[in-house]
Amino acid sequence: MRSGEKYRTAQGYTAIRDGIKQAAGQEPLMPGPKPRWLRAPMPAGKKFDTVRGIVREHRLSTVCEEAHCPNIGECWNAGTATLMLMGSVCTRACRFCAVDTGNPQGWLDPEEPANAARTVALMDLGYVVLTSVNRDDLPDGGAGHFAACVRAIKTECPRTAVEALTPDFQGVTADVETVIDSGIEVFAQNVETVERLTHPVRDPRAGYRQTLGVLAHAKRYRPSVLTKTSLMLGLGETEVELYSTMDDLRAIGCNLLTLGQYLRPTANHLPIARFVTPGEFGQFREAAISRGFLECVSGPMVRSSYRAERNRAFHASVST
């Protein structure tokens, strides 16, 4: 199956491989040679080997492996991992993302909450990030199912902290509350890029102001829950626009920020405008901390769930 082609899923509906249809005249995947700072070390370590063995033996699924995350060794050694809920086909087609696109027509796995809890227990995770595709085909955007998975994990593994990196639920605040009420420590919704570039970077159903509204409501509804978002850099944003985005996020009380380099997943996706240097990422972190973010993890290889277990200490400070 080639990237951009249609196929039929095991559940019987049609999807597009890697989310974006093939187009003529694509630019090269990278604008020039890959910078040396984008070379990740081979994953290794005792905890990593243990977790990988469990994943293989029990045929578990993690975003860490399926997305070929460069930080898998560091995160698994630290006892954290990311699970993707509600299937692998998204109802949206953001032009930065290689998740398959289609209409699941309401399909959900009723055993997923129990399986998610079993996965966390087997992997002995102290911190788990739960994320999901967008499910605009469901009346609540999948909020109830997401919350059921959190509750199952909390029942099976009460000492495990849970971060929910959710869809935007089309801005419906009741659905946001459903997830928050499940007992999470961190609520995340990614703004992805600066306002000017939101379209065409994100699907037309997503929105800069919509994401800000979701994050703002989450913080108002449960101030003790940390709120978090992430931006990709190298899409053509300016420093002024990035700092303006930071200001918008702090104005709604967003606690945590991650910044990483956008890497084009296939030739059908948006091209890279430039490679941001490690020095610039350091500068942007300082700017974020000076604005009042509790933490800003910033670097070329950073992804939204990178070393997320560090958030536990910040949650304790906010809760007390």
N, C-alpha and C positions, 0 to 999 in steps of 0.2 A: 504494500500500500504506500503510494507516494504522498508526500506532503501536499495538501490542498485538494486531494481527491475525496469524493464522496464514498461512503461505505455504509453498510447496514450493521448495526450493533447486535449483540447477542439478545437484547431485549426486543429487537424488531423495528427500531426506528432508524432514520437516516442521520448521519453526522458527517462533518468534514474533518479530515485528518489534519491536526495541528491548527485548526480554527480558521484559517484564511485560505480562500481559493487561490489557485495558481493564476499568475498574471504574467503578461509578456514584458520583456525589457527590464527585468529586475537588476538592481545594482548588486555589486559583490557583498557578501555577508559582512565584511569588515572593511573600513576605509584605510587600507594599508596593513602592514604587519601587526600582529597582536602584541601589545606592549608587554614587557617582561613582568610587570606587576600583576598581570592577569593570569599568571601561571600558578595553579593551586598545587600544593604538595599532595602526594599520594596519601589517602586515608590509612591510618594505622593506630595501634594502641590496644591495650588489653580490653577495655570496656567496648571499644568499637568492634573488636573481633567477637566478643560475646554477643553483642546486639545483632551483628550481622549473621551469626550462626543461628540465633533464635528466629530472625526474619526468614532465613532460608528454610529452616526446618518446618516452620509453621505456615509458610507461604503468606506472610504478612505483607501489606502494602503501605509504603510511606512515600510522601512527597519527596523526601530526601533522596531516595533512590530513583523514583520515576522521573523527577525533574533534573537528575544528574547534578545535584547541588554540589558546588565545589567545597562547601564547608561541612560535608557530612561527617568526616572524621572528627573534627573539633567538637561538633554538637553532640554526636553519639557518645564520645568519650566524656562529655560533661553531663550525660544523663538526660538529654532532651531530644525530641524528634517531632516531626510534623506529620499528621495524618490528614488525608483529604476525604471528606464525607460526601455523600449523595451522588456517587458515581463520578465518572471521568469525562462527561460530556456537558458542556456549558451552554446555556441558552443565549449567551452573548458572544460577540466576536471582536474583542479588543485587539488592536493591531500590534500590540507588543507581546501578546501571550500565545503560547503554543498548545494550550488545552483545546481538545476537539470541540467543535461547535455543532449543536443540533437542538432538537426539541424532544426531551425524554418523555413527554406526554404523561407526566405525573408519576413515573416510575420511581419507587424507592425500595431499598432493601430493608425489610422489617427486622432483620437480624443484625443490622449494622450497629445499633447501640451496644448490644451485648458483645459483638465482635470487637468493637473499638475498646471497650473496657478490658477484654481479654488481651488484646494487643498491648495495651499500656502495662498491664500486670506482667505479662511475659517478658516485655522489654525492660521491666523494672525502672520505669521512667519517673524521675522526680518532678519533671515539668514536661507537659505536652502542649503542642500547638495544634489546634483543630482548625482546619480551613475547609473550604468547599467551593465547588463551582457555583455560578449563579443559577438559580432555579426559578426563573420568572414564570414557569409553567405551573408552579404550585401556588395555591391561594395565599399562603403565608410566606412565600419565598423559601420555604424549607426551615423556618425558624423553629417550629415545633420539633422537627426531627433533629435539628442541631442541638436543641436543648435536651432532648432525650438522650443523646450521646454523652453530653456533659454529665447529666445526672447518673448515668450508668457508670461512668468512669469514677465519679466521686463516691459512689456506693462501693465499688470494687477496690478503689485505690484512694482512700480518703486523704492521704498525705500528698498526693500528686496535685500540683498546681496546674490550672488549665487556662490557656490563652485562646480566645476565640477570634480568629481572623475571618470575619464573616462577609457575605454579600452585603450590598447596601439596602436590600429589601425594598427597593424602589422608594426609599425614604419613609416607609410606614413605621412610625415610632412604636406602635404596639408590638410589632415583630422584634424590634430591637430589645424591648423590655422582656420579651419571652426568653431571649438568650441570656440576658443579664440575670434574670431571676433563677437561672439554672445553677448558679453558684460559681461562676468564673471569677478569676482574679484579674484578668486583663481582657479588655474589649478592643479589638483592632479592626479598622476599616481603612483600606489604602486609598489615599488621594492620587497616588501614582505619578502625577506630574503637575506642573504649574497650570494655572487657570487657562492661559492662552493656548496651551498645547493639549488641553483635555480632549478636544476633538480636533484631529483625528486619532489621538493615541488610544482613547477609550471608546467603547461602544456608545452609540448615541443615547442609549437608555441610562448610561452612567452620567454623573455630573460632578463637577468640582463643588458647587454649592450644596448639592445633595449629600455628598460625603461629609462635608463640614456639618451639615444639619444632623446627620446620623451620629457623628462623634459628639456634637454638642449635647444632643439629647441623652446619650449614654452617660455623660458626665453629670448632667443635671439630675438624672433619674437615680443614679447610685454613685455619689461622689467618691466612695471608698474603692470603687473599681478603677483601675488605671486605664486610660485611653491611649491608643497608640496608632500611628500611621507610618507610611513609607513612601518615599519618592525614588524614582529612577532618574539618574542624571545622564547627560550625554545625548539628549533628544533635541537639543536646540534651545534650551532655557537659558536665560541670562542670570547673572548673580543677583541683580535687582529683583527679578521675578522670584528667585528662590527665597530670598530674604523676606519678600512680601508674603510668600506662602507660609513661611515660619511664623510671621506675625499673625496671619489669619488663624493658624492652628493654636497659637498661644492665647489668642483672644477668646477661644471657646474652651480653654482649659486642657488642651491635649498635653499629656504628660511625657510621652515617649516618641522618639522619631528615629527612623533608620534611613540612611542614604546609601545608594549603591549605583554601580555602573550599569546602564542598560546594555544588554547584549542581544543582538538580533537572532532569534531562534531559527528562522528559515529565511530563504530569499524572498518569500511572499510577505514577510513582515516589514515594519518600518525600518528604514536604514538608521545606522548610528550616525549622529551628527559629529560627535567628537569623543575622544577618550579623556576623561577627567583624571588628573594626576593624583597620586596619594597625598601630595602636599595640599592640593585644593580641598580634598576631602577632610583633611585635618582642620583647615581654615573654616570649613562649613560647620564642622562639629563645634568648634569654639563659638561660632556665631549663634548656634542653637542653644548651647548651654548658657550663654550670656543673656538669652531671651527668656530663660526660665524653664526649659525642658529639664526634667529630672535626669534624662540620659539621651544622648544622640549617638548611636552606633553608626559610624560613617567610614566607608572605605570601598575601593573598587569591587571587592568580592562579596560585600555585604548584601544579604537578602533579608526580606522583612522578618523572618523568623530566626535570624542569626543569633546564637548564644542567648536565646530568649529567657533561659533560666535565671539570668542575672536580674530579671525584673522582680523576682520574689522579694528581694531586699527593699525595693522601692514600694512594693505593695504594702509591706509591713509599716513603712514610714507614713504612707497616706492613710492607712487604716487606724493609726493610733492618734 
